[in-house]
Amino acid sequence: MAGQKDEGIVLAETEVNGVRIAFEQFGDPSNPTFILLQGLSMPLNAWPPAFIDRLVEAGFHVLTPENRDIGKSQLFRSAGVPNLVWERLKLSFGLKVRAPYTLADMAGDVAGLMAKLGIGQAHVAGVSMGGMISQLLAIRYPERCLSLTSIMSTTANPRLPKPDAQMVRQLLSRPKTSDPEARIAHSMKTWSMISSEGFGVDLKHVEQRLRDMYARGVTRGGVTRQMLAIGLAKSRVAELRELEVPTLVIHGEKDRLIPVAGGVDTAEAVPGAKLEIIEGMGHDLPPLLIDRITGLMIDHARENDTSAAAA
C-alpha cells in the first residue's frame, strides 16, 4: 500500500478485490470513522475541504475512497466506451447488456478497503451515485455500517420521475473539441444547470475546482462506464425495506438531476429513516449549506454511534 502523509492527511492507494483504489484519510484514526463517497465523474478532491474539516473538527476520522474508473483509482480502459443509447435500447428489448462493473461491485470496493485498513464499522455517507453505493454497502454489509446518510440520491425505482430532459441531454453531450478549455466550459455549463441558486457560490472558485478535478483524472470512458453502472442498477426498494441501519436522507427541493421524489422514496423505503428536504438546494454542495448538511450528518452519527471512541 503506497501513500504519503501530511499534517494528519493520508493520501494513498491499495489493491482491493483486484482493483486499485485510491483514498484519503483525515483526522485521528482512533476516532469514529465517517466514509464519504462521491458521485458520478467526481474524483476524491471534489469534496469541499470545509465539508471534511467540519467532520474532523467534530471528532471524526474521515475516509474518502475514490470510486473505480476515476481519478487515481483503476481505470477500465480495456472495456471501451459504451454507447449508452444503444445499451438502453437493448435493455428495453430485454437483451443482455454487459457492463465492466456494477454499483454493487463499487460497494464491495468500499467494504474491502475497510477490511484492509482495519476499520470494522463506520458511518457511511454518499452523494448522488455515492448515495446509491452507500445504500448498497448498508444492504450488503450492514454489520459494517453504524449509520447511513444518503444525500441527493435515489432508489432506482422505475416509477419515480425522470431527470430533467434538458439536464440529460447535457450529460450525454460532449465538448465541441478535446481542448482542455472546451472541457472546462462544458463542465461549467453542466454545473450551472444542477447547482443551487442563491447560496453564495463563487464561479471562479468553481472553475478552479473543476480544473483540479480534471488534473487528478476524469476520462470520458470512465464517466460513461459509471453511467452504465447506474443505468443498469435494479430497484433497491425491496432491500431497503429490510434495512436496519439507521438512515438519514438529505435532498434538495430544486434538484433537476435526481428529483426530490428520489429522496422521499428512499426515506419511505427504509424503516424509521429521517428525511430532510432543503428548500432551494439543487444537486450540489454549496458553501452556505455545508454547515447545515454536515450538522445533520454529525447529529445522526452521534445518535447512532455506540463505539468506545464516541463515548
N, C-alpha and C positions, 0 to 999 in steps of 0.2 A: 504494500500500500504506500503510494507516494504522496507527499504533501509538504506544505510549508505553513509555518505558524508565525503570527504577528499580533502581539497585544491581545491575546485571548481569542484570536480568529484563526481557524484552521481551514485551509483550502487544500483539498486532496482528491484523489481518485483511487478506485479499487475495483476489482472484478467481483461481480455479484451475478450468480446464475449464468455465468459465462458471458456476461455483458459488462463492459467498462462503464462505471457510474462515477461521475464527479460529484463532489459535495463540499459544502462549507459548514463549519461549526462556529458558534459564537457563545461566549459566556462560560460559566463553570460547569463542566460535565457531571459534577456531583449533584447538580440541581435537577429538578424535574425537567424532562425534555419536551420541547414543542417542535414537531416536524412540520415544515411548511412546504407545500407542493404547488408549483407554478402551473400556468395554463398553456394552451396551445402556442407554440412558437416562442415561448419565453424561457431563456436561459436563467440560471440562478441569480445573475446580477440584475434581474428585473425587479427583485424585491426592493422596495424603497428602504434605504438604510434606517430611516426613522421608525419604520414598522418593526424591524428586527431589534433596534435599540430599545424600543418600548417594552418588548417582551423580556429582553435581557435585564433591563432595569427592574422589572417586576419579579426577578428571581428565577428566570427560566434559562435552561441551556437550549439553544436553538440550533436545529439541524436543517439545512436546506439542500436536499438531494436535487441533482439536475436530471430531469427526465431523459430517458434514452432518446437518441436521434436529435439532440440539440446541444449547443454549447460544446463543452469538452467531454461530455458523455459519448458513448459509442454511436457512430452514425451507421445507418443501414444502407449505404450507397449501392451495394450489390443487389438490393431489392428493386432498384429503379424508382422512377417517379410514377405513381399510379395515375390513371385517368379517372378522376373522381366521378365525372358524369357517366362514363361507361360502366364503372363499378356499381354505381347506384342503379343504372338501368338493368344490369344483370341481377342485382338483388331484387328488384321489383318483379322480375320474371321467375324468381325462385331458383336462379342459377347460383352455383357456388362461387363465392368471392374469396380469394386468398389474400391475406394480409401478412406482412412480415412479423407483426406482433399485435397484441390486443391491450386494452386498458387493464385487463386482469394481469397480464404479464408485467405491466408497469407497476401495479400494486405489489406484485411479487418482488420487484427490484427493491422497493422500499423495505419490505419485510426482511429481505436478505441482507440489506445494508444494516438494518437494526441489529440483526444477529451478529454480523461481522464486527460491529462497533461495540457489542456487549450492552445494547440498550434493550432491556427486557420489555418495558412498556413506555408509551409516550402519548402525549396529547397530539392529535393529528388535525391539521387544517389545510384546506386546499381551495384555490380559486379557479373557477371555470372548469377546464379539463382536470386541473388538480383536485377540484372538489369531487369529480367523478372517480378519480383514482383513490382519493381518501375514503369515499363511500365503499369502494371495493376492498380496500385494506381493512376497514372495520367489519365488512361482511365476511371476508375470508380468513382474517386473522384477528378476531375480536379480543383474544387474550392479550394482544399487544397494544390495544388501544384503550387508554384511560378515558378519552373523550374524543368526540368528532366535531369539527366545525366545518360546515360546507358553505362556501361563500360564492355567490353568483353562479351557482351550478344547477344541475337538474338530475332527473332520474332516468332519462332516455325513454320515458313513457310516450309511445307514439301518438297518444291522444292530445298531448299538450300543444299549445300554439307554436308555430314555427318562428324562426328568427325573421326579423325584418328583411323583406326581399332585396331591398337596396343594399343592406348590410351583407347578405350572402353573395351578391354579385361582386361586391368589393373584395370580399375574402377570396373568391375564386379568380379574380383578375390578377394580372401580373404587371409589374412596372413596364413602362414603354421601352426602356432599354435596360441593359445589365449594369449600367453605370451606377456606382455606389450612391450618388446623389439622387438618382431616379428611385432607388430602393427606399431611401430615407423619405422622399416626397410621398411615395406610395404609402408608406407606413404612417406618416403623419396624417394623411387623409383617412386611413382606417381608424387611427386613434381619435380623430375629430368626430367620427361617427359613433363611436362606442363610449366616449368619455362623458363624465358628469359635468354639466354646466353649472357655473356659479359657485365653484368650490376653490377659487384662488389658484388656478393652475398656471404655471409659467411655461409658455410654449418653448422658449429657448432651453429650459431645463428638460422638458420632454424630448426635444430633439437630441440633446446630448445623451440622454439615457438610451435612446434608440441607437445612437452611434456606438455606445458602449456595448449594447447587446449584440449588434452586428459584428463588432470586433471580437466578441467572445465566440460567436459562431451561430449563425442562423442560415440554414440552407433551404432552398425551395423543396428539394426532395424530402428532407426531414419533416418540414411543416406539412407537406401533403400526406406523408405516411402517418403522421399523428392524426390528421383529419380523417383518414381512412379508419383508423382505430376507433375514433369517436363515432363515425358513421355506422360502423358495424356492431356497436355495443347494443345489447338487448336491454329491455326494461329491467330496472333493478327494484321496482316497486314491491314485488312479492318478497324478495330477500330483505329489503329494508323493513318490511312489516314484522320480520322476526328479529330485528336488530335490538340488542340490549345495551349497546354502547351509548352513553349519554350524548345527545346530539343537539347542537345549536346550528340554526340555518340563518344566514345573513344574505339579503338580496336587495338590489337596487330597484326602486319603483320605476325608474326610467330606462331599464336595461333593454336595449334593442337587439342584442345578440342572443341572450338567453332570457326570454321574457320572464317577468316576476312569477308567472304561474309555475315555472320550473322549481323555484324555491318553495312556493306554497305546497306543491306536490311532494317535495322531499320531506318537509316538516309534517305533512299529514300522513305520510307513509310510516315514519319512524315513531314508535310508541313513546309518548312523553317528550317529544322534541320541542324545543323552543324556537320561535320564529321572530326575526327582527327584519322588518321591511324599512329601508331607509329612503325617505322621500327625496326625490331629485337625483339620486345616485344612479349612474349608468353602469357600464361594465369595466370599471377601473377602480383604482385605489387612490383617490385624490388626497392631497396633503391635508386638507381640512377635515377629512373623515378618518384619518389614521388613528387618532386618539380614541375616537368613538368605537371603531371596529376592534382595535386591539383591546380596549377596555372590556368590551363584551366577551372577547376570547379569554382574557385573563380571569374574569369573574367566573366564566363557565368552567375553566380548567381548575380553578381553586375549589369550586364546589364539588368537583369530581376527582380530586387528587388525594389518594389515600397513602401516598408514599411517605417514607420516613423523612425524606428531604423536604417535602412540602410542610410537614409538621414542624 
